[in-house]
């Protein structure tokens, strides 16, 4: 039996319970979780914004050590330090064949089993096919990638979602060219990674847009060249003034909010692209002038998990971190034991954290900001 945070009612605090994690089957890996960051996607599921079945264990942005492997696992060995992500790839479906594992439609053996059960033997939903708000997790082998020992576990965890989502939106989805002008709406954990992704990829300008002044300050720390308050009446005018009246080539919307998405089009130059990174609740509809989009040859791009390809992107991000070019440690706001997960979630909801991280035991962790 291992300890986990279980969601039993939408919108209610998570309960800390003893659960059982199954033995890994063919192609499956069991990980002793050491760190798991709290992502807004977890919170949306916990609050019921996207529906789903309960009870469930969420959590999907994690790092730990491989404790067991099933038959046929060739990507990792017991004892490997790994990043764990919700991205998984069958390697054979149309999405995987196109090099887009985030659109994988393959079938996995773990989906036909009961990987998680509670103390009564009742099945728990394997949230986001990952379930890492727990001391142990079982996932498909395609969901884990080894990381070297010089990456703290609390920082490595962020690679599994927040970093790859923001950074990959720039490099994979938009394939932003050097010299482009960029705006990033929303400068939380994902937005900061879009900012630093654009800066590293050679953007001429990276204009951060957020309602909170402290987040605009953080964006400058991560490479933004200017900050604009989202609460101002003249956001569009300010952004266009910074670009000589033309507008930006790319707008990355990293918050799942209808007003932010609609505002993005007013910032865009002819030939530019709005990249939707943040996820709204189900059913949210956005109004745009289709004539303007067609007449200005503009594009709208969806970016799920930054178009991440774990075996390619994670080593690249690790290399950038090791070379001092990618900020990871600076993203960690606070660490919490699993028993305090509800407090950690509340801070994220209030916008007080870049990334709060749940830790299990004495892990190799980054120093939180300000410590």
C-alpha positions as CSV (number, residue, x, y, z in Angstrom):
1,X,0.0,0.0,0.0
2,X,1.2,3.5,-0.9
3,X,0.0,6.9,0.0
4,X,-1.9,9.0,-2.6
5,X,-4.1,12.0,-3.0
6,X,-7.6,10.9,-4.2
7,X,-10.3,13.1,-5.7
8,X,-13.7,11.7,-4.7
9,X,-15.9,14.7,-5.4
10,X,-15.4,17.5,-7.9
11,X,-14.5,20.7,-6.2
12,X,-13.8,19.0,-2.9
13,X,-10.4,18.8,-1.1
14,X,-8.3,15.7,-2.0
15,X,-8.2,12.9,0.5
16,X,-4.9,11.3,1.5
17,X,-5.4,7.5,1.3
18,X,-3.6,4.2,1.1
19,X,-3.9,2.7,-2.3
20,X,-2.4,-0.3,-4.3
21,X,-0.5,0.2,-7.5
22,X,-0.5,-2.9,-9.7
23,X,2.6,-4.7,-10.8
24,X,3.8,-3.6,-14.2
25,X,2.6,-5.6,-17.2
26,X,4.1,-5.9,-20.6
27,X,5.5,-2.5,-21.8
28,X,4.8,-0.9,-18.4
29,X,7.0,0.8,-15.9
30,X,6.5,1.4,-12.1
31,X,8.1,4.6,-10.8
32,X,8.8,5.6,-7.2
33,X,7.6,9.2,-7.5
34,X,9.9,11.7,-5.8
35,X,8.4,15.0,-7.1
36,X,5.2,16.0,-8.8
37,X,4.3,19.5,-9.8
38,X,0.8,20.9,-9.7
39,X,-0.5,21.9,-13.1
40,X,-3.7,23.8,-13.9
41,X,-4.9,20.8,-15.9
42,X,-5.0,18.8,-12.7
43,X,-7.0,21.5,-11.0
44,X,-9.5,21.7,-13.9
45,X,-10.0,18.0,-13.6
46,X,-10.3,18.2,-9.8
47,X,-12.9,21.0,-10.2
48,X,-14.9,19.1,-12.8
49,X,-14.3,21.6,-15.6
50,X,-13.7,18.7,-18.1
51,X,-16.0,16.1,-16.6
52,X,-14.7,12.6,-16.1
53,X,-15.3,9.7,-13.7
54,X,-14.4,9.5,-10.0
55,X,-12.8,8.6,-7.7
56,X,-9.5,9.4,-9.4
57,X,-5.8,10.1,-8.8
58,X,-4.5,13.0,-10.8
59,X,-1.0,14.4,-11.2
60,X,1.0,14.1,-14.4
61,X,4.1,16.3,-14.2
62,X,6.5,14.2,-12.2
63,X,10.0,12.7,-11.7
64,X,11.2,9.6,-9.8
65,X,13.1,6.4,-9.9
66,X,12.1,3.3,-11.9
67,X,11.4,0.6,-9.3
68,X,10.0,-2.2,-11.5
69,X,9.6,-2.9,-15.3
70,X,7.3,-5.2,-17.2
71,X,8.2,-7.6,-20.0
72,X,9.4,-6.0,-23.2
73,X,10.5,-2.7,-21.6
74,X,13.6,-1.5,-23.5
75,X,13.7,2.2,-22.8
76,X,14.6,2.2,-19.1
77,X,16.0,0.0,-16.4
78,X,15.3,-0.4,-12.7
79,X,17.2,2.4,-10.9
80,X,17.0,5.0,-13.7
81,X,16.0,8.5,-12.7
82,X,13.2,9.5,-15.1
83,X,10.8,12.3,-16.0
84,X,7.2,11.1,-16.2
85,X,4.7,12.7,-18.6
86,X,1.1,12.1,-19.8
87,X,2.4,12.0,-23.4
88,X,2.5,8.5,-24.6
89,X,3.1,6.9,-28.0
90,X,2.2,3.6,-29.5
91,X,4.5,4.3,-32.4
92,X,2.1,2.9,-35.0
93,X,-1.0,5.0,-35.2
94,X,-1.4,7.9,-37.8
95,X,-0.5,10.5,-35.2
96,X,2.7,8.7,-34.2
97,X,3.6,8.0,-37.8
98,X,3.5,11.8,-38.5
99,X,5.8,12.5,-35.5
100,X,2.9,13.8,-33.4
101,X,2.7,11.5,-30.3
102,X,0.5,14.1,-28.6
103,X,-2.3,12.9,-31.0
104,X,-1.6,9.2,-30.4
105,X,-4.8,7.1,-30.8
106,X,-3.1,3.8,-30.1
107,X,-4.3,1.2,-27.6
108,X,-2.3,0.4,-24.5
109,X,-2.4,-2.7,-22.3
110,X,-2.6,-0.6,-19.1
111,X,-6.0,0.8,-20.2
112,X,-7.4,-2.7,-20.1
113,X,-6.3,-3.4,-16.5
114,X,-6.9,-2.0,-13.0
115,X,-3.6,-0.2,-12.3
116,X,-4.9,1.6,-9.2
117,X,-7.2,0.4,-6.4
118,X,-8.1,1.8,-3.0
119,X,-8.0,0.1,0.4
120,X,-11.3,-1.6,-0.3
121,X,-10.2,-3.0,-3.6
122,X,-12.3,-0.6,-5.6
123,X,-10.9,0.7,-8.9
124,X,-9.6,4.3,-9.0
125,X,-9.4,6.3,-12.2
126,X,-5.9,6.4,-13.6
127,X,-6.0,10.2,-14.0
128,X,-4.5,11.6,-17.2
129,X,-3.1,8.0,-17.7
130,X,-0.5,9.0,-15.2
131,X,-1.7,9.3,-11.6
132,X,1.4,10.8,-10.0
133,X,-0.1,12.4,-6.9
134,X,1.0,9.2,-5.3
135,X,4.2,7.6,-3.9
136,X,4.2,5.2,-6.8
137,X,2.9,5.4,-10.4
138,X,2.5,2.9,-13.2
139,X,2.7,4.1,-16.8
140,X,3.5,3.0,-20.3
141,X,7.2,2.9,-21.1
142,X,6.8,5.7,-23.7
143,X,5.8,8.1,-20.8
144,X,9.2,8.0,-19.1
145,X,12.6,9.4,-20.2
146,X,15.8,9.1,-18.3
147,X,17.4,12.2,-16.9
148,X,21.0,12.7,-15.5
149,X,21.7,13.0,-11.8
150,X,22.7,16.7,-12.0
151,X,19.0,17.7,-12.6
152,X,17.2,18.1,-9.2
153,X,14.1,16.0,-9.1
154,X,11.9,19.0,-8.4
155,X,13.2,20.6,-11.5
156,X,13.1,17.5,-13.6
157,X,9.4,17.0,-12.8
158,X,8.6,20.3,-14.6
159,X,10.0,19.0,-17.8
160,X,7.1,16.5,-18.1
161,X,4.5,19.2,-18.8
162,X,5.0,22.8,-17.9
163,X,8.3,23.3,-19.6
164,X,7.7,21.1,-22.6
165,X,4.3,22.7,-23.2
166,X,5.4,26.3,-23.1
167,X,8.8,25.8,-24.8
168,X,7.4,23.3,-27.4
169,X,4.6,25.6,-28.3
170,X,7.3,27.9,-29.7
171,X,9.7,25.4,-31.2
172,X,7.5,22.5,-32.2
173,X,4.0,23.9,-32.9
174,X,4.8,27.4,-34.2
175,X,8.3,26.6,-35.4
176,X,9.1,30.2,-34.7
177,X,11.8,31.7,-36.9
178,X,14.6,33.8,-35.4
179,X,13.9,37.5,-35.5
180,X,10.2,37.1,-35.0
181,X,8.2,39.4,-32.7
182,X,6.2,37.5,-30.1
183,X,3.6,38.2,-27.4
184,X,2.9,35.8,-24.6
185,X,-0.5,36.2,-22.9
186,X,-0.3,34.7,-19.4
187,X,3.0,34.5,-17.5
188,X,2.4,31.6,-15.1
189,X,4.4,28.4,-15.2
190,X,3.6,27.5,-18.9
191,X,3.8,31.2,-20.0
192,X,7.3,31.7,-18.6
193,X,8.4,28.7,-20.6
194,X,6.9,30.1,-23.7
195,X,8.8,33.3,-22.9
196,X,12.1,31.6,-22.4
197,X,11.5,29.3,-25.4
198,X,11.0,32.4,-27.7
199,X,14.1,34.1,-26.2
200,X,16.3,31.1,-26.7
201,X,15.0,30.6,-30.2
202,X,16.0,34.1,-31.2
203,X,12.9,36.2,-31.1
204,X,13.6,39.9,-31.7
205,X,11.0,41.0,-29.1
206,X,9.1,39.0,-26.5
207,X,6.3,41.0,-25.1
208,X,4.7,39.6,-21.9
209,X,1.1,40.3,-21.2
210,X,-0.4,39.6,-17.8
211,X,-2.7,41.2,-15.2
212,X,-0.2,40.8,-12.4
213,X,2.9,43.1,-12.1
214,X,4.9,40.4,-10.3
215,X,4.4,38.0,-13.2
216,X,5.5,40.6,-15.7
217,X,8.7,41.0,-13.6
218,X,9.2,37.3,-13.7
219,X,8.7,37.3,-17.5
220,X,11.6,39.8,-17.8
221,X,13.7,37.4,-15.7
222,X,13.0,34.7,-18.2
223,X,13.8,36.7,-21.3
224,X,10.8,39.1,-22.0
225,X,11.9,42.4,-23.6
226,X,8.8,44.3,-22.5
227,X,5.7,43.8,-20.3
228,X,2.2,45.1,-20.8
229,X,-0.5,44.9,-18.1
230,X,-3.5,42.9,-19.4
231,X,-5.8,45.2,-17.3
232,X,-4.9,48.3,-19.3
233,X,-7.4,49.8,-21.7
234,X,-4.8,50.1,-24.5
235,X,-3.1,46.7,-24.5
236,X,-3.4,46.5,-28.3
237,X,-2.0,50.0,-28.8
238,X,0.9,49.3,-26.5
239,X,1.8,46.1,-28.3
240,X,1.5,47.6,-31.7
241,X,3.6,50.6,-30.6
242,X,6.4,48.2,-29.6
243,X,6.3,46.7,-33.1
244,X,6.2,49.9,-35.2
245,X,2.4,49.5,-35.6
246,X,2.6,46.1,-37.3
247,X,1.7,43.8,-34.5
248,X,3.5,40.6,-33.5
249,X,4.2,37.5,-35.6
250,X,3.1,35.1,-32.9
251,X,0.8,35.3,-30.0
252,X,1.0,32.5,-27.5
253,X,-2.1,32.3,-25.3
254,X,-1.1,30.2,-22.3
255,X,-4.2,30.8,-20.2
256,X,-7.5,29.1,-20.8
257,X,-9.6,32.2,-20.8
258,X,-12.0,33.4,-23.6
259,X,-11.1,37.1,-23.3
260,X,-7.4,36.3,-23.6
261,X,-8.0,34.3,-26.8
262,X,-10.1,36.9,-28.4
263,X,-7.7,39.7,-27.5
264,X,-4.8,37.8,-29.1
265,X,-6.1,38.5,-32.6
266,X,-5.9,42.2,-32.1
267,X,-2.2,42.0,-31.4
268,X,-1.4,39.9,-34.5
269,X,0.4,41.1,-37.6
270,X,-0.7,40.1,-41.1
271,X,0.6,36.6,-41.8
272,X,1.0,35.9,-38.1
273,X,-0.3,33.1,-36.0
274,X,-2.3,32.8,-32.7
275,X,-1.1,29.7,-30.8
276,X,-3.6,28.3,-28.3
277,X,-1.7,26.7,-25.5
278,X,-3.9,27.1,-22.4
279,X,-7.1,24.9,-22.3
280,X,-10.5,26.4,-21.5
281,X,-13.3,24.5,-19.8
282,X,-15.4,22.4,-22.1
283,X,-18.0,24.3,-24.0
284,X,-16.3,27.7,-24.0
285,X,-16.8,29.4,-27.4
286,X,-14.7,32.2,-28.9
287,X,-15.8,34.9,-31.3
288,X,-13.4,36.1,-34.0
289,X,-13.8,38.0,-37.2
290,X,-13.2,35.3,-39.8
291,X,-12.9,37.8,-42.6
292,X,-9.9,39.5,-40.8
293,X,-8.2,36.1,-40.4
294,X,-8.6,35.2,-44.1
295,X,-7.9,38.7,-45.4
296,X,-4.7,39.0,-43.4
297,X,-3.5,35.4,-44.1
298,X,-3.4,34.7,-40.4
299,X,-3.4,31.3,-38.7
300,X,-4.8,29.6,-35.6
301,X,-2.7,26.8,-34.2
302,X,-3.6,24.4,-31.4
303,X,-0.7,23.3,-29.2
304,X,-1.3,20.2,-27.0
305,X,1.6,19.7,-24.7
306,X,3.8,21.8,-27.0
307,X,3.7,19.0,-29.6
308,X,6.1,17.2,-27.3
309,X,8.2,14.3,-28.5
310,X,9.7,13.0,-25.2
311,X,12.7,11.1,-26.5
312,X,13.8,14.2,-28.5
313,X,12.6,17.2,-26.5
314,X,13.5,16.1,-22.9
315,X,17.3,15.5,-23.7
316,X,17.4,18.9,-25.6
317,X,15.8,20.7,-22.6
318,X,18.2,19.0,-20.2
319,X,21.1,20.0,-22.3
320,X,19.9,23.7,-22.3
321,X,19.6,23.5,-18.5
322,X,23.0,22.0,-18.1
323,X,24.5,24.8,-20.3
324,X,22.8,27.5,-18.2
325,X,20.5,28.6,-21.0
326,X,17.2,27.1,-19.7
327,X,15.8,28.1,-16.3
328,X,14.3,25.3,-14.3
329,X,15.2,25.7,-10.6
330,X,13.8,29.3,-10.8
331,X,10.3,27.9,-11.7
332,X,9.9,26.1,-8.4
333,X,8.0,28.2,-5.9
334,X,7.5,25.9,-2.9
335,X,7.6,22.2,-2.1
336,X,5.0,20.4,-0.1
337,X,4.5,16.9,1.4
338,X,1.6,15.0,0.0
339,X,-0.4,15.7,3.2
340,X,-0.4,19.4,2.3
341,X,-1.5,19.0,-1.3
342,X,-4.7,21.0,-0.8
343,X,-2.8,24.0,0.5
344,X,-0.4,23.7,-2.5
345,X,-3.4,23.6,-4.9
346,X,-5.1,26.6,-3.3
347,X,-1.9,28.7,-3.7
348,X,-1.9,27.8,-7.4
349,X,-5.5,28.7,-7.8
350,X,-4.8,32.1,-6.2
351,X,-2.0,32.7,-8.7
352,X,0.7,32.8,-6.0
353,X,3.0,30.1,-7.5
354,X,5.0,29.5,-10.7
355,X,5.0,25.8,-9.9
356,X,4.3,24.2,-6.5
357,X,5.8,20.8,-6.2
358,X,4.7,17.8,-4.1
359,X,7.7,15.9,-2.8
360,X,7.9,12.4,-1.4
361,X,10.7,11.8,1.2
362,X,14.1,13.4,1.1
363,X,14.5,14.1,-2.6
364,X,17.2,15.9,-4.6
365,X,15.4,19.2,-5.0
366,X,16.0,22.7,-6.3
367,X,16.1,25.5,-3.8
368,X,12.7,27.3,-4.0
369,X,12.8,31.0,-5.1
370,X,13.7,33.3,-2.3
371,X,15.3,30.7,-0.1
